[in-house]
Amino acid sequence: MKFVRLNGTTLRYRVSGAAEGPAIVFANSLGTDLTVWDEVVERLPDTYRMVGFDKRGHGLSAMPEGPVRIEDYATDLVHLANHLGIKDFIVCGVSVGGLIAQATATLAPNRVRGIVLSNTGAKIGNDAMWNERIAIAETQGMEAMADAVMERWFPSAFHASNPELIAGYRAMLTRTPAAGYASTSRAIRDADFIQSTSQLTLPTLCIGGELDGATPTSLVKELAGLIPGAEYHEIPGCGHLPSVQNPEACTNAILAFLTKLKTDS
């Protein structure tokens, strides 16, 4: 576990794999920390240099000071890559992490070799939806929304067969600072990357979960359609967090993309 102060904030980050290998930076979802990618990182070859971090207001990273945009998280990511001496990298993001990946590709097109966009969109939800969730977080706390979030993240059959995992992720969500959750929710609400993402031309993999209750497959397919040559891969029976619910299928999709990217480069 390491910490660094950059871009005006303190981030927790972790690095594993080969020091000189091709770099992959993982961005996590709303209400989670960098461990949401653990099962994928463990399955990927250690020839890659794999970097995870907690975005502002999540995990062990500092709370934002003032309003934050998705572009600020992307700037944090680029500064972290600079700190680690990483010249170019692949960004792999789930949910809001996918928005961060899109913003990073727009911000630093000469640095980003490819993006994996898992269970996300170019625009997610609407103002009314996000305003309601922000209000609940700020007035009632994270516990008040926990059960509804778990239902969106994981299909009912998975709840029944994995009660311990559900309890663990529920605890992760409820221990996320309400202020951090609300800040990121505002950033998601205000983000509309339809135009900027449609200008991207880099290699892209979009992953959807068949039973995702937060970012349905129609949204992910729409995102894939914005980027020329983007590949869409759907994981059957999976919800909002493939890296947690079906890490083997998620890893296999990412590895196939990485292999093709290496072959084409």
C-alpha positions in Angstrom: 0.0 0.0 0.0 1.5 3.3 -1.1 0.4 7.0 -0.9 1.4 10.0 -3.0 0.3 13.6 -3.1 -0.2 14.9 -6.6 -2.5 17.2 -8.5 -3.4 18.8 -5.1 -4.6 15.6 -3.5 -3.4 12.4 -1.8 -4.1 9.1 -3.4 -3.6 5.5 -2.3 -2.2 3.3 -5.1 -0.8 -0.1 -5.6 1.6 -1.5 -8.3 2.2 -5.1 -9.2 3.7 -7.2 -12.0 6.7 -6.5 -14.1 8.5 -3.1 -13.5 9.2 -2.7 -17.2 6.1 -4.4 -18.6 3.3 -2.8 -20.5 1.3 -0.7 -18.1 -2.4 -1.1 -17.3 -4.1 1.4 -14.9 -7.4 0.2 -13.3 -10.1 2.7 -12.3 -12.8 1.5 -10.0 -16.5 2.1 -9.7 -18.7 4.4 -7.5 -18.7 3.2 -3.9 -15.8 0.8 -4.2 -12.0 0.9 -3.9 -9.1 -0.4 -6.0 -9.7 -4.0 -4.7 -12.7 -4.3 -7.0 -10.1 -5.4 -9.6 -8.1 -7.8 -7.4 -9.5 -11.0 -9.0 -8.6 -9.8 -12.5 -5.2 -8.5 -11.6 -4.3 -11.9 -10.0 -5.3 -13.7 -13.2 -3.5 -11.5 -15.7 0.1 -12.4 -16.6 2.7 -10.8 -14.3 4.5 -9.6 -17.4 2.2 -6.5 -17.2 2.7 -3.6 -14.9 -0.6 -3.2 -13.2 -1.6 -0.1 -11.3 -4.7 0.5 -9.1 -5.7 3.6 -7.2 -8.5 4.9 -5.1 -10.1 7.9 -6.6 -10.7 11.0 -4.5 -13.2 10.4 -1.7 -13.0 6.7 -2.0 -11.0 4.0 -0.2 -8.0 5.6 1.5 -7.6 8.5 -0.8 -8.2 12.1 0.4 -11.6 13.7 0.3 -12.1 16.2 -2.6 -11.8 19.9 -1.7 -14.7 21.5 -3.6 -16.5 20.2 -6.8 -14.8 17.5 -8.8 -15.3 16.6 -12.5 -14.5 13.3 -14.2 -11.7 15.2 -15.9 -10.1 15.8 -12.5 -10.0 12.1 -11.8 -8.4 11.6 -15.3 -5.8 14.2 -14.5 -5.1 12.4 -11.2 -4.5 9.2 -13.2 -2.1 10.9 -15.6 -0.2 12.5 -12.8 0.0 9.1 -11.1 1.4 7.6 -14.3 4.0 10.4 -14.4 4.9 9.8 -10.8 5.5 6.1 -11.6 7.5 6.9 -14.8 5.0 5.3 -17.0 5.2 6.7 -20.5 2.1 5.1 -22.1 -0.6 2.8 -20.7 -3.9 1.1 -21.1 -6.8 2.3 -18.9 -9.3 -0.3 -17.7 -12.3 1.2 -15.9 -15.6 -0.1 -14.6 -18.7 2.2 -14.3 -17.5 5.7 -13.4 -14.0 4.2 -13.9 -15.1 3.8 -17.6 -15.9 7.5 -17.7 -12.5 8.2 -16.2 -10.9 6.0 -19.0 -12.7 7.9 -21.7 -11.7 11.3 -20.2 -8.1 10.1 -19.9 -8.0 9.0 -23.6 -9.3 12.5 -24.5 -7.0 14.3 -22.2 -3.8 12.4 -23.1 -4.3 10.7 -26.5 -0.6 10.2 -27.0 -0.3 8.4 -23.7 -3.2 6.0 -23.8 -2.6 2.9 -26.0 -6.1 1.4 -25.5 -9.1 1.4 -23.2 -11.3 -1.2 -21.6 -14.7 0.2 -20.8 -16.6 -2.2 -18.5 -20.3 -1.6 -17.6 -20.3 2.1 -18.4 -21.5 4.6 -21.0 -20.6 7.9 -22.5 -23.4 9.4 -20.4 -24.8 7.5 -17.4 -28.3 8.3 -16.0 -30.0 11.6 -15.8 -30.0 14.6 -13.4 -33.1 13.5 -11.5 -31.6 10.0 -10.7 -28.3 11.4 -9.5 -29.8 14.2 -7.5 -32.0 11.7 -5.6 -29.0 9.5 -4.8 -26.9 12.6 -3.8 -29.7 13.7 -1.5 -30.0 10.3 0.1 -26.2 10.0 0.7 -26.1 13.5 2.2 -29.2 13.4 4.4 -29.7 9.7 5.3 -26.2 8.2 4.8 -24.9 5.3 2.9 -26.8 2.6 4.8 -30.1 4.0 3.5 -29.2 3.1 -0.1 -27.1 0.0 0.4 -29.7 -2.7 -0.3 -30.9 -0.9 -3.5 -27.3 -0.6 -4.7 -26.6 -4.3 -4.1 -29.6 -5.2 -6.2 -28.3 -3.1 -9.1 -24.8 -4.5 -8.8 -25.6 -8.2 -8.5 -28.4 -10.4 -9.9 -30.7 -12.0 -7.4 -29.4 -15.6 -8.1 -25.9 -14.4 -7.2 -27.2 -12.9 -3.9 -28.6 -16.2 -3.0 -25.4 -18.2 -3.7 -22.9 -15.7 -2.5 -24.2 -14.1 0.7 -20.7 -13.5 2.2 -19.5 -11.7 -0.9 -22.6 -9.5 -1.0 -22.1 -8.7 2.7 -18.5 -7.7 2.0 -19.4 -5.4 -0.9 -22.3 -4.0 1.1 -19.8 -3.1 3.8 -17.4 -1.5 1.3 -20.2 0.6 0.0 -21.5 1.7 3.4 -18.0 2.6 4.6 -17.5 4.9 1.6 -17.7 8.4 2.9 -21.1 9.9 2.0 -19.3 13.1 0.9 -17.1 11.1 -1.4 -20.0 9.2 -2.9 -22.0 12.4 -3.4 -19.0 14.2 -5.0 -18.5 11.4 -7.5 -22.2 11.2 -8.2 -22.2 14.9 -9.1 -19.3 14.3 -11.4 -21.1 11.5 -13.1 -24.3 13.5 -13.4 -22.5 16.4 -15.1 -20.4 14.2 -17.5 -21.6 13.9 -21.1 -18.8 12.4 -23.2 -20.9 11.4 -26.2 -19.3 14.0 -28.5 -15.7 13.6 -27.1 -15.8 9.9 -27.0 -17.1 9.7 -30.6 -13.8 11.4 -31.6 -11.7 8.6 -30.1 -9.9 6.3 -32.5 -7.8 4.1 -30.2 -8.3 0.3 -29.6 -11.3 -0.2 -27.3 -13.0 -3.1 -25.6 -16.5 -2.5 -24.1 -17.7 -5.1 -21.6 -21.4 -5.5 -20.7 -23.1 -7.7 -18.1 -26.3 -9.4 -19.3 -28.1 -8.7 -16.1 -26.5 -5.3 -15.2 -29.1 -3.3 -13.2 -27.0 -0.1 -13.2 -25.6 0.3 -16.8 -27.7 -2.0 -19.0 -26.2 -3.7 -22.1 -28.1 -1.3 -24.3 -26.0 1.6 -22.9 -22.7 -0.3 -23.3 -23.6 -1.2 -26.8 -24.4 2.4 -27.6 -21.0 3.4 -26.2 -19.2 0.8 -28.4 -21.0 2.2 -31.4 -19.5 5.6 -30.8 -15.9 4.5 -31.2 -14.8 3.2 -34.6 -13.6 -0.4 -34.4 -14.6 -0.9 -30.7 -15.3 -4.4 -29.7 -18.3 -5.3 -27.6 -18.2 -8.3 -25.3 -21.1 -9.4 -23.2 -20.8 -11.7 -20.1 -23.9 -13.9 -19.7 -25.7 -13.9 -16.4 -23.4 -11.1 -15.1 -24.4 -7.9 -13.3 -22.6 -4.6 -12.9 -19.2 -5.8 -11.6 -17.9 -8.6 -13.8 -14.5 -8.3 -12.2 -16.2 -9.5 -8.9 -19.0 -11.7 -10.1 -17.2 -13.5 -12.9 -13.5 -12.5 -12.8 -12.5 -15.4 -15.0 -14.7 -14.4 -17.9 -13.8 -10.7 -17.4 -10.1 -11.5 -17.4 -10.4 -13.7 -20.5 -12.1 -10.8 -22.4 -9.4 -8.3 -21.3 -6.6 -10.7 -22.0 -7.9 -11.4 -25.6 -8.0 -7.6 -26.1 -4.5 -7.2 -24.7 -3.2 -10.0 -26.9 -4.7 -8.4 -30.0 -3.4 -5.0 -29.0 0.1 -6.4 -28.7 -0.2 -8.2 -32.0 -1.4 -5.1 -33.9 1.2 -2.8 -32.4 
